[in-house]
Every structure is written in C-alpha cells, then in structure tokens.
Amino acid sequence: MSLGSTLTAVAFWLGTLLPVVYIPVVIAGLDSLARLTLFVGLLGLNVVALALGRDYPETRSREVSVSTSRSETDDPTGSR
C-alpha cells in the first residue's frame, strides 16, 4: 500500500465517521463562540477529508487488481 493510497483511505474513513462527532457538539449547544468554532472546524475538516478520500474505493480496487496480476506473473510454473 503506497503512501498516497494510505492517505486516501484514512481521509475516506475520517470523512465518513467524523459526522458522528457532530452529535454531542450539537446536543451540547452552539451557544458559545468556542463551541461554534469547534463545530465549524469539524465541518471544514470533514470537507477536506471527503475531498481527499473521494477516490478511496477506486484506489483500493486498483491495488487488488495489481496484486492479483503480480501473483499471476510471479508463478514461474504457470500452475494455478
């Protein structure tokens, strides 16, 4: 797994799971500047994570096909 695909995977899952953190922040209320800043910061982080992780399923399937094709060519006897 390359660094780029690792970053894509981490960003994808962060973007997917980060909205769970919104729940306690919203329930606690956005009545102070600190909580509002936290909420806006979480939203911004979520947008960045979703943008960086948008190609995750594509990079994952590409790696699987590359590793499959490598294992097929690595077998010198041709037996499978």
Residue pairs with C-beta under 8 A, 6 or more apart in sequence:
1 9
1 63
4 59
5 59
5 60
5 63
7 52
8 52
8 53
8 55
8 56
8 59
9 53
9 56
9 59
9 60
10 53
11 48
11 49
11 50
11 51
11 52
11 53
11 56
12 49
12 50
12 52
12 53
12 54
12 56
13 53
14 45
14 46
14 49
14 53
15 46
15 49
15 50
15 52
15 53
16 53
18 42
18 45
18 46
18 49
19 46
21 42
22 39
22 42
25 35
25 38
25 39
25 42
26 39
28 35
29 35
30 36
30 39
72 80
